[in-house]
Amino acid sequence: MEITKKEPRTNKDQSTSAMGTMQGARRATGIVPMAGASANLVNSAPDPEVPEKKPRRKFTAKYKLRILAEADACTQPGQMGALLRREGLYSSNLTTWRQQREKGILQAMTPKKRGRKRNQPNPLAKRVAQLEKENRRLQQKLKKADLIIEAQKKMSEILGIAQNLDESDESI
C-alpha cells in the first residue's frame, strides 16, 4: 500500500467560466461577479416588470361550468389532457368542480344583480286593497242611507205623521 500525499489545490483545479475568469468553488455561470459586496446590494433591486408572486387565479362559476361541459364532451383518449393543458388546470380542479356542481354550489355562485333588492309584495296586499275598496264603497252607501232616513224623519215631522217604531226596529 502506497500512501499518497494530497497536494494543495492550484489554479489549474479551479474552473474557469466562458469569460475566462476564475470562479473557484462557484458554479461557472458566465457572469463575472462585481468587485466588492456593496456592488451586489446596489444592483439587487427587483425588476419592476416582473411580479414577485403570481396572483392566485379565481374562476367564475360560468367558467367552471363551461370547462366541465367541455370535459364531459371529451371521449377520445388524450382530449382531456389537451383540455387541461390548454386551460392550465389540474384534474383535481375538475374533481372539485364536479362535486360542487352535484351539490348545487356552482349555481349558487352565479353573480347576483347588484344594487338594492326589490321589495317583495305582501301576498295578502292585493286582498287587503280589495277589502279596503269595498269598505269605502259600503261606508258611502251607509252615508246615503243615513241621509235618506234623516230626510224621511223631517218629512214625517212636517206632515205630522206619527212615528210608531217598535223596539225591534230601533235595534236594527
Buried (B, 14 or more C-beta within 10 A) or exposed (E): EEEEEEEEEEEEEEEEBEEEEEBEEEEBEEEEEEEEEEEEEEEEEEEEEEEEEEEEEEEEBEEBBEBBEBBEEBEEEEEBEEBBEEBEBEEEBBEEBBEBBEEEEBEEBEEEEEEEEEEEEEEEEEEEEEEEEEEEEEEEEEEEEEEEEEEEEEEEEEEEEEEEEEEEEEEE
